[in-house]
Amino acid sequence: MNAAVFRLNQADKFMLAIVMVDGEEFEGPYYVKTPFTAEPDFGVASINYDLSDLLSKAVAPEQTV
């Protein structure tokens, strides 16, 4: 089974973690519970998302429990 399809069908079991790194400094992690809404087309090698849109859906680590 395609991993992307599995993530969509089992979305409650997966989370996207975002950490922004700049040299020795970092910000995050930020967790997005359901970042993806559709499976990619067959053969897709890359999909780009707007970071600010993803971060607007993010929750703090303590809210993920």
mmCIF file as Biopython writes it, N, C-alpha, C and O atoms, coordinates in Angstrom:
data_model
#
loop_
_atom_site.group_PDB
_atom_site.id
_atom_site.type_symbol
_atom_site.label_atom_id
_atom_site.label_alt_id
_atom_site.label_comp_id
_atom_site.label_asym_id
_atom_site.label_entity_id
_atom_site.label_seq_id
_atom_site.pdbx_PDB_ins_code
_atom_site.Cartn_x
_atom_site.Cartn_y
_atom_site.Cartn_z
_atom_site.occupancy
_atom_site.B_iso_or_equiv
_atom_site.auth_seq_id
_atom_site.auth_asym_id
_atom_site.pdbx_PDB_model_num
ATOM 1   N N  . MET A ? 1  ? 0.839  -1.176 0.000   1.0 0.0 1  A 1 
ATOM 2   C CA . MET A ? 1  ? 0.000  0.000  0.000   1.0 0.0 1  A 1 
ATOM 3   C C  . MET A ? 1  ? 0.888  1.244  0.000   1.0 0.0 1  A 1 
ATOM 4   O O  . MET A ? 1  ? 1.896  1.299  0.705   1.0 0.0 1  A 1 
ATOM 5   N N  . ASN A ? 2  ? 0.514  2.209  -0.773  1.0 0.0 2  A 1 
ATOM 6   C CA . ASN A ? 2  ? 1.230  3.471  -0.853  1.0 0.0 2  A 1 
ATOM 7   C C  . ASN A ? 2  ? 1.221  4.147  0.515   1.0 0.0 2  A 1 
ATOM 8   O O  . ASN A ? 2  ? 0.169  4.251  1.146   1.0 0.0 2  A 1 
ATOM 9   N N  . ALA A ? 3  ? 2.383  4.609  0.978   1.0 0.0 3  A 1 
ATOM 10  C CA . ALA A ? 3  ? 2.501  5.223  2.302   1.0 0.0 3  A 1 
ATOM 11  C C  . ALA A ? 3  ? 1.620  6.463  2.438   1.0 0.0 3  A 1 
ATOM 12  O O  . ALA A ? 3  ? 1.043  6.691  3.501   1.0 0.0 3  A 1 
ATOM 13  N N  . ALA A ? 4  ? 1.508  7.266  1.381   1.0 0.0 4  A 1 
ATOM 14  C CA . ALA A ? 4  ? 0.677  8.469  1.442   1.0 0.0 4  A 1 
ATOM 15  C C  . ALA A ? 4  ? -0.793 8.115  1.621   1.0 0.0 4  A 1 
ATOM 16  O O  . ALA A ? 4  ? -1.506 8.769  2.383   1.0 0.0 4  A 1 
ATOM 17  N N  . VAL A ? 5  ? -1.242 7.089  0.923   1.0 0.0 5  A 1 
ATOM 18  C CA . VAL A ? 5  ? -2.633 6.653  1.052   1.0 0.0 5  A 1 
ATOM 19  C C  . VAL A ? 5  ? -2.879 6.125  2.465   1.0 0.0 5  A 1 
ATOM 20  O O  . VAL A ? 5  ? -3.917 6.414  3.061   1.0 0.0 5  A 1 
ATOM 21  N N  . PHE A ? 6  ? -1.937 5.357  3.000   1.0 0.0 6  A 1 
ATOM 22  C CA . PHE A ? 6  ? -2.069 4.839  4.358   1.0 0.0 6  A 1 
ATOM 23  C C  . PHE A ? 6  ? -2.194 5.969  5.359   1.0 0.0 6  A 1 
ATOM 24  O O  . PHE A ? 6  ? -3.025 5.905  6.265   1.0 0.0 6  A 1 
ATOM 25  N N  . ARG A ? 7  ? -1.370 7.017  5.208   1.0 0.0 7  A 1 
ATOM 26  C CA . ARG A ? 7  ? -1.429 8.164  6.124   1.0 0.0 7  A 1 
ATOM 27  C C  . ARG A ? 7  ? -2.787 8.850  6.063   1.0 0.0 7  A 1 
ATOM 28  O O  . ARG A ? 7  ? -3.299 9.301  7.087   1.0 0.0 7  A 1 
ATOM 29  N N  . LEU A ? 8  ? -3.377 8.932  4.868   1.0 0.0 8  A 1 
ATOM 30  C CA . LEU A ? 8  ? -4.691 9.563  4.748   1.0 0.0 8  A 1 
ATOM 31  C C  . LEU A ? 8  ? -5.765 8.701  5.393   1.0 0.0 8  A 1 
ATOM 32  O O  . LEU A ? 8  ? -6.665 9.224  6.050   1.0 0.0 8  A 1 
ATOM 33  N N  . ASN A ? 9  ? -5.680 7.392  5.214   1.0 0.0 9  A 1 
ATOM 34  C CA . ASN A ? 9  ? -6.680 6.489  5.777   1.0 0.0 9  A 1 
ATOM 35  C C  . ASN A ? 9  ? -6.526 6.308  7.276   1.0 0.0 9  A 1 
ATOM 36  O O  . ASN A ? 9  ? -7.494 5.967  7.956   1.0 0.0 9  A 1 
ATOM 37  N N  . GLN A ? 10 ? -5.343 6.525  7.800   1.0 0.0 10 A 1 
ATOM 38  C CA . GLN A ? 10 ? -5.051 6.360  9.219   1.0 0.0 10 A 1 
ATOM 39  C C  . GLN A ? 10 ? -4.544 7.676  9.812   1.0 0.0 10 A 1 
ATOM 40  O O  . GLN A ? 10 ? -3.613 7.670  10.618  1.0 0.0 10 A 1 
ATOM 41  N N  . ALA A ? 11 ? -5.134 8.777  9.431   1.0 0.0 11 A 1 
ATOM 42  C CA . ALA A ? 11 ? -4.632 10.116 9.776   1.0 0.0 11 A 1 
ATOM 43  C C  . ALA A ? 11 ? -4.473 10.328 11.271  1.0 0.0 11 A 1 
ATOM 44  O O  . ALA A ? 11 ? -3.584 11.068 11.693  1.0 0.0 11 A 1 
ATOM 45  N N  . ASP A ? 12 ? -5.313 9.697  12.081  1.0 0.0 12 A 1 
ATOM 46  C CA . ASP A ? 12 ? -5.219 9.896  13.527  1.0 0.0 12 A 1 
ATOM 47  C C  . ASP A ? 12 ? -3.962 9.275  14.132  1.0 0.0 12 A 1 
ATOM 48  O O  . ASP A ? 12 ? -3.649 9.529  15.295  1.0 0.0 12 A 1 
ATOM 49  N N  . LYS A ? 13 ? -3.242 8.468  13.362  1.0 0.0 13 A 1 
ATOM 50  C CA . LYS A ? 13 ? -2.032 7.811  13.848  1.0 0.0 13 A 1 
ATOM 51  C C  . LYS A ? 13 ? -0.753 8.547  13.446  1.0 0.0 13 A 1 
ATOM 52  O O  . LYS A ? 13 ? 0.342  8.143  13.839  1.0 0.0 13 A 1 
ATOM 53  N N  . PHE A ? 14 ? -0.880 9.614  12.674  1.0 0.0 14 A 1 
ATOM 54  C CA . PHE A ? 14 ? 0.290  10.307 12.148  1.0 0.0 14 A 1 
ATOM 55  C C  . PHE A ? 14 ? 0.232  11.800 12.451  1.0 0.0 14 A 1 
ATOM 56  O O  . PHE A ? 14 ? -0.844 12.379 12.603  1.0 0.0 14 A 1 
ATOM 57  N N  . MET A ? 15 ? 1.413  12.408 12.536  1.0 0.0 15 A 1 
ATOM 58  C CA . MET A ? 15 ? 1.541  13.822 12.790  1.0 0.0 15 A 1 
ATOM 59  C C  . MET A ? 15 ? 2.766  14.338 12.042  1.0 0.0 15 A 1 
ATOM 60  O O  . MET A ? 15 ? 3.775  13.638 11.952  1.0 0.0 15 A 1 
ATOM 61  N N  . LEU A ? 16 ? 2.689  15.538 11.514  1.0 0.0 16 A 1 
ATOM 62  C CA . LEU A ? 16 ? 3.838  16.175 10.888  1.0 0.0 16 A 1 
ATOM 63  C C  . LEU A ? 16 ? 4.526  17.028 11.932  1.0 0.0 16 A 1 
ATOM 64  O O  . LEU A ? 16 ? 3.883  17.859 12.573  1.0 0.0 16 A 1 
ATOM 65  N N  . ALA A ? 17 ? 5.823  16.839 12.115  1.0 0.0 17 A 1 
ATOM 66  C CA . ALA A ? 17 ? 6.611  17.652 13.042  1.0 0.0 17 A 1 
ATOM 67  C C  . ALA A ? 17 ? 7.442  18.636 12.231  1.0 0.0 17 A 1 
ATOM 68  O O  . ALA A ? 17 ? 8.114  18.250 11.274  1.0 0.0 17 A 1 
ATOM 69  N N  . ILE A ? 18 ? 7.396  19.903 12.615  1.0 0.0 18 A 1 
ATOM 70  C CA . ILE A ? 18 ? 8.153  20.952 11.937  1.0 0.0 18 A 1 
ATOM 71  C C  . ILE A ? 18 ? 9.130  21.567 12.929  1.0 0.0 18 A 1 
ATOM 72  O O  . ILE A ? 18 ? 8.738  22.003 14.011  1.0 0.0 18 A 1 
ATOM 73  N N  . VAL A ? 19 ? 10.394 21.598 12.555  1.0 0.0 19 A 1 
ATOM 74  C CA . VAL A ? 19 ? 11.430 22.273 13.342  1.0 0.0 19 A 1 
ATOM 75  C C  . VAL A ? 19 ? 12.209 23.149 12.373  1.0 0.0 19 A 1 
ATOM 76  O O  . VAL A ? 19 ? 12.707 22.669 11.354  1.0 0.0 19 A 1 
ATOM 77  N N  . MET A ? 20 ? 12.311 24.430 12.691  1.0 0.0 20 A 1 
ATOM 78  C CA . MET A ? 20 ? 13.064 25.355 11.846  1.0 0.0 20 A 1 
ATOM 79  C C  . MET A ? 20 ? 14.451 25.530 12.453  1.0 0.0 20 A 1 
ATOM 80  O O  . MET A ? 20 ? 14.584 25.881 13.625  1.0 0.0 20 A 1 
ATOM 81  N N  . VAL A ? 21 ? 15.484 25.283 11.647  1.0 0.0 21 A 1 
ATOM 82  C CA . VAL A ? 21 ? 16.864 25.303 12.118  1.0 0.0 21 A 1 
ATOM 83  C C  . VAL A ? 21 ? 17.644 26.374 11.363  1.0 0.0 21 A 1 
ATOM 84  O O  . VAL A ? 21 ? 17.568 26.477 10.139  1.0 0.0 21 A 1 
ATOM 85  N N  . ASP A ? 22 ? 18.391 27.164 12.118  1.0 0.0 22 A 1 
ATOM 86  C CA . ASP A ? 22 ? 19.264 28.188 11.542  1.0 0.0 22 A 1 
ATOM 87  C C  . ASP A ? 22 ? 20.595 28.103 12.283  1.0 0.0 22 A 1 
ATOM 88  O O  . ASP A ? 22 ? 20.764 28.698 13.347  1.0 0.0 22 A 1 
ATOM 89  N N  . GLY A ? 23 ? 21.530 27.361 11.712  1.0 0.0 23 A 1 
ATOM 90  C CA . GLY A ? 23 ? 22.817 27.178 12.372  1.0 0.0 23 A 1 
ATOM 91  C C  . GLY A ? 23 ? 22.642 26.408 13.667  1.0 0.0 23 A 1 
ATOM 92  O O  . GLY A ? 23 ? 22.174 25.270 13.668  1.0 0.0 23 A 1 
ATOM 93  N N  . GLU A ? 24 ? 23.023 27.042 14.777  1.0 0.0 24 A 1 
ATOM 94  C CA . GLU A ? 24 ? 22.906 26.413 16.099  1.0 0.0 24 A 1 
ATOM 95  C C  . GLU A ? 24 ? 21.548 26.691 16.752  1.0 0.0 24 A 1 
ATOM 96  O O  . GLU A ? 24 ? 21.234 26.102 17.787  1.0 0.0 24 A 1 
ATOM 97  N N  . GLU A ? 25 ? 20.756 27.563 16.173  1.0 0.0 25 A 1 
ATOM 98  C CA . GLU A ? 25 ? 19.468 27.933 16.754  1.0 0.0 25 A 1 
ATOM 99  C C  . GLU A ? 25 ? 18.346 27.147 16.093  1.0 0.0 25 A 1 
ATOM 100 O O  . GLU A ? 25 ? 18.417 26.806 14.913  1.0 0.0 25 A 1 
ATOM 101 N N  . PHE A ? 26 ? 17.300 26.865 16.882  1.0 0.0 26 A 1 
ATOM 102 C CA . PHE A ? 26 ? 16.142 26.182 16.317  1.0 0.0 26 A 1 
ATOM 103 C C  . PHE A ? 26 ? 14.867 26.703 16.955  1.0 0.0 26 A 1 
ATOM 104 O O  . PHE A ? 26 ? 14.890 27.281 18.041  1.0 0.0 26 A 1 
ATOM 105 N N  . GLU A ? 27 ? 13.766 26.493 16.271  1.0 0.0 27 A 1 
ATOM 106 C CA . GLU A ? 27 ? 12.453 26.903 16.751  1.0 0.0 27 A 1 
ATOM 107 C C  . GLU A ? 27 ? 11.492 25.738 16.518  1.0 0.0 27 A 1 
ATOM 108 O O  . GLU A ? 27 ? 11.392 25.223 15.404  1.0 0.0 27 A 1 
ATOM 109 N N  . GLY A ? 28 ? 10.804 25.338 17.545  1.0 0.0 28 A 1 
ATOM 110 C CA . GLY A ? 28 ? 9.888  24.209 17.428  1.0 0.0 28 A 1 
ATOM 111 C C  . GLY A ? 28 ? 10.251 23.147 18.432  1.0 0.0 28 A 1 
ATOM 112 O O  . GLY A ? 28 ? 11.091 23.404 19.295  1.0 0.0 28 A 1 
ATOM 113 N N  . PRO A ? 29 ? 9.686  22.010 18.374  1.0 0.0 29 A 1 
ATOM 114 C CA . PRO A ? 29 ? 8.877  21.492 17.268  1.0 0.0 29 A 1 
ATOM 115 C C  . PRO A ? 29 ? 7.438  22.012 17.322  1.0 0.0 29 A 1 
ATOM 116 O O  . PRO A ? 29 ? 6.906  22.367 18.374  1.0 0.0 29 A 1 
ATOM 117 N N  . TYR A ? 30 ? 6.851  22.036 16.145  1.0 0.0 30 A 1 
ATOM 118 C CA . TYR A ? 30 ? 5.440  22.333 15.966  1.0 0.0 30 A 1 
ATOM 119 C C  . TYR A ? 30 ? 4.823  21.084 15.358  1.0 0.0 30 A 1 
ATOM 120 O O  . TYR A ? 30 ? 5.411  20.471 14.466  1.0 0.0 30 A 1 
ATOM 121 N N  . TYR A ? 31 ? 3.652  20.705 15.829  1.0 0.0 31 A 1 
ATOM 122 C CA . TYR A ? 31 ? 3.010  19.490 15.351  1.0 0.0 31 A 1 
ATOM 123 C C  . TYR A ? 31 ? 1.718  19.821 14.620  1.0 0.0 31 A 1 
ATOM 124 O O  . TYR A ? 31 ? 0.893  20.591 15.110  1.0 0.0 31 A 1 
ATOM 125 N N  . VAL A ? 32 ? 1.554  19.230 13.443  1.0 0.0 32 A 1 
ATOM 126 C CA . VAL A ? 32 ? 0.337  19.406 12.647  1.0 0.0 32 A 1 
ATOM 127 C C  . VAL A ? 32 ? -0.324 18.040 12.556  1.0 0.0 32 A 1 
ATOM 128 O O  . VAL A ? 32 ? 0.229  17.105 11.977  1.0 0.0 32 A 1 
ATOM 129 N N  . LYS A ? 33 ? -1.519 17.939 13.137  1.0 0.0 33 A 1 
ATOM 130 C CA . LYS A ? 33 ? -2.184 16.637 13.226  1.0 0.0 33 A 1 
ATOM 131 C C  . LYS A ? 33 ? -2.683 16.113 11.885  1.0 0.0 33 A 1 
ATOM 132 O O  . LYS A ? 33 ? -2.542 14.919 11.619  1.0 0.0 33 A 1 
ATOM 133 N N  . THR A ? 34 ? -3.247 16.935 11.048  1.0 0.0 34 A 1 
ATOM 134 C CA . THR A ? 34 ? -3.733 16.485 9.738   1.0 0.0 34 A 1 
ATOM 135 C C  . THR A ? 34 ? -3.261 17.456 8.664   1.0 0.0 34 A 1 
ATOM 136 O O  . THR A ? 34 ? -4.039 18.285 8.192   1.0 0.0 34 A 1 
ATOM 137 N N  . PRO A ? 35 ? -1.995 17.360 8.275   1.0 0.0 35 A 1 
ATOM 138 C CA . PRO A ? 35 ? -1.449 18.329 7.328   1.0 0.0 35 A 1 
ATOM 139 C C  . PRO A ? 35 ? -1.890 18.108 5.880   1.0 0.0 35 A 1 
ATOM 140 O O  . PRO A ? 35 ? -1.897 19.050 5.088   1.0 0.0 35 A 1 
ATOM 141 N N  . PHE A ? 36 ? -2.256 16.882 5.529   1.0 0.0 36 A 1 
ATOM 142 C CA . PHE A ? 36 ? -2.530 16.558 4.132   1.0 0.0 36 A 1 
ATOM 143 C C  . PHE A ? 36 ? -3.996 16.183 3.958   1.0 0.0 36 A 1 
ATOM 144 O O  . PHE A ? 36 ? -4.580 15.507 4.806   1.0 0.0 36 A 1 
ATOM 145 N N  . THR A ? 37 ? -4.585 16.629 2.849   1.0 0.0 37 A 1 
ATOM 146 C CA . THR A ? 37 ? -6.004 16.385 2.613   1.0 0.0 37 A 1 
ATOM 147 C C  . THR A ? 37 ? -6.265 15.490 1.413   1.0 0.0 37 A 1 
ATOM 148 O O  . THR A ? 37 ? -7.384 15.007 1.234   1.0 0.0 37 A 1 
ATOM 149 N N  . ALA A ? 38 ? -5.251 15.262 0.592   1.0 0.0 38 A 1 
ATOM 150 C CA . ALA A ? 38 ? -5.427 14.428 -0.596  1.0 0.0 38 A 1 
ATOM 151 C C  . ALA A ? 38 ? -4.143 13.659 -0.868  1.0 0.0 38 A 1 
ATOM 152 O O  . ALA A ? 38 ? -3.045 14.115 -0.546  1.0 0.0 38 A 1 
ATOM 153 N N  . GLU A ? 39 ? -4.301 12.486 -1.466  1.0 0.0 39 A 1 
ATOM 154 C CA . GLU A ? 39 ? -3.118 11.705 -1.810  1.0 0.0 39 A 1 
ATOM 155 C C  . GLU A ? 39 ? -2.458 12.298 -3.053  1.0 0.0 39 A 1 
ATOM 156 O O  . GLU A ? 39 ? -3.146 12.859 -3.906  1.0 0.0 39 A 1 
ATOM 157 N N  . PRO A ? 40 ? -1.156 12.182 -3.165  1.0 0.0 40 A 1 
ATOM 158 C CA . PRO A ? 40 ? -0.473 12.689 -4.367  1.0 0.0 40 A 1 
ATOM 159 C C  . PRO A ? 40 ? -0.759 11.792 -5.571  1.0 0.0 40 A 1 
ATOM 160 O O  . PRO A ? 40 ? -1.045 10.605 -5.414  1.0 0.0 40 A 1 
ATOM 161 N N  . ASP A ? 41 ? -0.682 12.357 -6.751  1.0 0.0 41 A 1 
ATOM 162 C CA . ASP A ? 41 ? -0.828 11.570 -7.968  1.0 0.0 41 A 1 
ATOM 163 C C  . ASP A ? 41 ? 0.312  10.572 -8.070  1.0 0.0 41 A 1 
ATOM 164 O O  . ASP A ? 41 ? 1.381  10.782 -7.498  1.0 0.0 41 A 1 
ATOM 165 N N  . PHE A ? 42 ? 0.085  9.488  -8.798  1.0 0.0 42 A 1 
ATOM 166 C CA . PHE A ? 42 ? 1.112  8.478  -8.994  1.0 0.0 42 A 1 
ATOM 167 C C  . PHE A ? 42 ? 2.335  9.110  -9.659  1.0 0.0 42 A 1 
ATOM 168 O O  . PHE A ? 42 ? 2.204  9.851  -10.633 1.0 0.0 42 A 1 
ATOM 169 N N  . GLY A ? 43 ? 3.506  8.817  -9.138  1.0 0.0 43 A 1 
ATOM 170 C CA . GLY A ? 43 ? 4.743  9.312  -9.727  1.0 0.0 43 A 1 
ATOM 171 C C  . GLY A ? 43 ? 5.171  10.685 -9.248  1.0 0.0 43 A 1 
ATOM 172 O O  . GLY A ? 43 ? 6.198  11.195 -9.697  1.0 0.0 43 A 1 
ATOM 173 N N  . VAL A ? 44 ? 4.420  11.292 -8.357  1.0 0.0 44 A 1 
ATOM 174 C CA . VAL A ? 44 ? 4.791  12.608 -7.845  1.0 0.0 44 A 1 
ATOM 175 C C  . VAL A ? 44 ? 6.025  12.467 -6.962  1.0 0.0 44 A 1 
ATOM 176 O O  . VAL A ? 44 ? 6.044  11.650 -6.042  1.0 0.0 44 A 1 
ATOM 177 N N  . ALA A ? 45 ? 7.047  13.257 -7.239  1.0 0.0 45 A 1 
ATOM 178 C CA . ALA A ? 45 ? 8.291  13.192 -6.472  1.0 0.0 45 A 1 
ATOM 179 C C  . ALA A ? 45 ? 8.354  14.267 -5.398  1.0 0.0 45 A 1 
ATOM 180 O O  . ALA A ? 45 ? 9.102  14.127 -4.430  1.0 0.0 45 A 1 
ATOM 181 N N  . SER A ? 46 ? 7.576  15.345 -5.554  1.0 0.0 46 A 1 
ATOM 182 C CA . SER A ? 46 ? 7.659  16.442 -4.596  1.0 0.0 46 A 1 
ATOM 183 C C  . SER A ? 46 ? 6.363  17.236 -4.615  1.0 0.0 46 A 1 
ATOM 184 O O  . SER A ? 46 ? 5.776  17.478 -5.670  1.0 0.0 46 A 1 
ATOM 185 N N  . ILE A ? 47 ? 5.928  17.638 -3.422  1.0 0.0 47 A 1 
ATOM 186 C CA . ILE A ? 47 ? 4.802  18.561 -3.277  1.0 0.0 47 A 1 
ATOM 187 C C  . ILE A ? 47 ? 5.265  19.629 -2.306  1.0 0.0 47 A 1 
ATOM 188 O O  . ILE A ? 47 ? 5.783  19.313 -1.236  1.0 0.0 47 A 1 
ATOM 189 N N  . ASN A ? 48 ? 5.085  20.880 -2.666  1.0 0.0 48 A 1 
ATOM 190 C CA . ASN A ? 48 ? 5.510  21.990 -1.816  1.0 0.0 48 A 1 
ATOM 191 C C  . ASN A ? 48 ? 4.305  22.587 -1.097  1.0 0.0 48 A 1 
ATOM 192 O O  . ASN A ? 48 ? 3.254  22.808 -1.699  1.0 0.0 48 A 1 
ATOM 193 N N  . TYR A ? 49 ? 4.473  22.845 0.201   1.0 0.0 49 A 1 
ATOM 194 C CA . TYR A ? 49 ? 3.424  23.443 1.014   1.0 0.0 49 A 1 
ATOM 195 C C  . TYR A ? 49 ? 3.907  24.776 1.548   1.0 0.0 49 A 1 
ATOM 196 O O  . TYR A ? 49 ? 5.105  24.972 1.751   1.0 0.0 49 A 1 
ATOM 197 N N  . ASP A ? 50 ? 2.990  25.681 1.774   1.0 0.0 50 A 1 
ATOM 198 C CA . ASP A ? 50 ? 3.320  26.972 2.349   1.0 0.0 50 A 1 
ATOM 199 C C  . ASP A ? 50 ? 3.552  26.781 3.848   1.0 0.0 50 A 1 
ATOM 200 O O  . ASP A ? 50 ? 2.657  26.329 4.562   1.0 0.0 50 A 1 
ATOM 201 N N  . LEU A ? 51 ? 4.738  27.120 4.321   1.0 0.0 51 A 1 
ATOM 202 C CA . LEU A ? 51 ? 5.093  26.901 5.717   1.0 0.0 51 A 1 
ATOM 203 C C  . LEU A ? 51 ? 4.161  27.654 6.658   1.0 0.0 51 A 1 
ATOM 204 O O  . LEU A ? 51 ? 3.768  27.112 7.691   1.0 0.0 51 A 1 
ATOM 205 N N  . SER A ? 52 ? 3.804  28.878 6.327   1.0 0.0 52 A 1 
ATOM 206 C CA . SER A ? 52 ? 2.923  29.646 7.212   1.0 0.0 52 A 1 
ATOM 207 C C  . SER A ? 52 ? 1.540  29.001 7.319   1.0 0.0 52 A 1 
ATOM 208 O O  . SER A ? 52 ? 0.919  29.056 8.380   1.0 0.0 52 A 1 
ATOM 209 N N  . ASP A ? 53 ? 1.050  28.390 6.236   1.0 0.0 53 A 1 
ATOM 210 C CA . ASP A ? 53 ? -0.229 27.684 6.294   1.0 0.0 53 A 1 
ATOM 211 C C  . ASP A ? 53 ? -0.136 26.470 7.212   1.0 0.0 53 A 1 
ATOM 212 O O  . ASP A ? 53 ? -1.038 26.228 8.014   1.0 0.0 53 A 1 
ATOM 213 N N  . LEU A ? 54 ? 0.951  25.707 7.098   1.0 0.0 54 A 1 
ATOM 214 C CA . LEU A ? 54 ? 1.129  24.547 7.966   1.0 0.0 54 A 1 
ATOM 215 C C  . LEU A ? 54 ? 1.249  24.971 9.426   1.0 0.0 54 A 1 
ATOM 216 O O  . LEU A ? 54 ? 0.643  24.360 10.306  1.0 0.0 54 A 1 
ATOM 217 N N  . LEU A ? 55 ? 2.032  26.018 9.680   1.0 0.0 55 A 1 
ATOM 218 C CA . LEU A ? 55 ? 2.211  26.479 11.057  1.0 0.0 55 A 1 
ATOM 219 C C  . LEU A ? 55 ? 0.913  27.028 11.657  1.0 0.0 55 A 1 
ATOM 220 O O  . LEU A ? 55 ? 0.724  26.978 12.872  1.0 0.0 55 A 1 
ATOM 221 N N  . SER A ? 56 ? 0.029  27.547 10.820  1.0 0.0 56 A 1 
ATOM 222 C CA . SER A ? 56 ? -1.252 28.055 11.337  1.0 0.0 56 A 1 
ATOM 223 C C  . SER A ? 56 ? -2.125 26.916 11.858  1.0 0.0 56 A 1 
ATOM 224 O O  . SER A ? 56 ? -3.048 27.158 12.636  1.0 0.0 56 A 1 
ATOM 225 N N  . LYS A ? 57 ? -1.852 25.687 11.446  1.0 0.0 57 A 1 
ATOM 226 C CA . LYS A ? 57 ? -2.595 24.508 11.914  1.0 0.0 57 A 1 
ATOM 227 C C  . LYS A ? 57 ? -1.873 23.776 13.043  1.0 0.0 57 A 1 
ATOM 228 O O  . LYS A ? 57 ? -2.388 22.790 13.571  1.0 0.0 57 A 1 
ATOM 229 N N  . ALA A ? 58 ? -0.701 24.246 13.410  1.0 0.0 58 A 1 
ATOM 230 C CA . ALA A ? 58 ? 0.154  23.538 14.378  1.0 0.0 58 A 1 
ATOM 231 C C  . ALA A ? 58 ? -0.346 23.695 15.801  1.0 0.0 58 A 1 
ATOM 232 O O  . ALA A ? 58 ? -1.007 24.671 16.154  1.0 0.0 58 A 1 
ATOM 233 N N  . VAL A ? 59 ? -0.002 22.684 16.616  1.0 0.0 59 A 1 
ATOM 234 C CA . VAL A ? 59 ? -0.289 22.716 18.040  1.0 0.0 59 A 1 
ATOM 235 C C  . VAL A ? 59 ? 1.005  22.520 18.813  1.0 0.0 59 A 1 
ATOM 236 O O  . VAL A ? 59 ? 1.984  21.998 18.280  1.0 0.0 59 A 1 
ATOM 237 N N  . ALA A ? 60 ? 1.004  22.933 20.047  1.0 0.0 60 A 1 
ATOM 238 C CA . ALA A ? 60 ? 2.172  22.769 20.913  1.0 0.0 60 A 1 
ATOM 239 C C  . ALA A ? 60 ? 2.335  21.299 21.276  1.0 0.0 60 A 1 
ATOM 240 O O  . ALA A ? 60 ? 1.355  20.555 21.275  1.0 0.0 60 A 1 
ATOM 241 N N  . PRO A ? 61 ? 3.553  20.866 21.585  1.0 0.0 61 A 1 
ATOM 242 C CA . PRO A ? 61 ? 3.789  19.455 21.917  1.0 0.0 61 A 1 
ATOM 243 C C  . PRO A ? 61 ? 2.874  18.938 23.029  1.0 0.0 61 A 1 
ATOM 244 O O  . PRO A ? 61 ? 2.418  17.796 22.969  1.0 0.0 61 A 1 
ATOM 245 N N  . GLU A ? 62 ? 2.604  19.755 24.029  1.0 0.0 62 A 1 
ATOM 246 C CA . GLU A ? 62 ? 1.766  19.278 25.132  1.0 0.0 62 A 1 
ATOM 247 C C  . GLU A ? 62 ? 0.298  19.087 24.739  1.0 0.0 62 A 1 
ATOM 248 O O  . GLU A ? 62 ? -0.459 18.451 25.473  1.0 0.0 62 A 1 
ATOM 249 N N  . GLN A ? 63 ? -0.110 19.635 23.578  1.0 0.0 63 A 1 
ATOM 250 C CA . GLN A ? 63 ? -1.482 19.468 23.102  1.0 0.0 63 A 1 
ATOM 251 C C  . GLN A ? 63 ? -1.659 18.211 22.255  1.0 0.0 63 A 1 
ATOM 252 O O  . GLN A ? 63 ? -2.766 17.930 21.797  1.0 0.0 63 A 1 
ATOM 253 N N  . THR A ? 64 ? -0.599 17.464 22.042  1.0 0.0 64 A 1 
ATOM 254 C CA . THR A ? 64 ? -0.687 16.293 21.172  1.0 0.0 64 A 1 
ATOM 255 C C  . THR A ? 64 ? -1.077 15.030 21.908  1.0 0.0 64 A 1 
ATOM 256 O O  . THR A ? 64 ? -1.324 14.005 21.272  1.0 0.0 64 A 1 
ATOM 257 N N  . VAL A ? 65 ? -1.139 15.070 23.210  1.0 0.0 65 A 1 
ATOM 258 C CA . VAL A ? 65 ? -1.442 13.877 24.002  1.0 0.0 65 A 1 
ATOM 259 C C  . VAL A ? 65 ? -2.923 13.596 23.990  1.0 0.0 65 A 1 
ATOM 260 O O  . VAL A ? 65 ? -3.372 12.628 24.604  1.0 0.0 65 A 1 
#
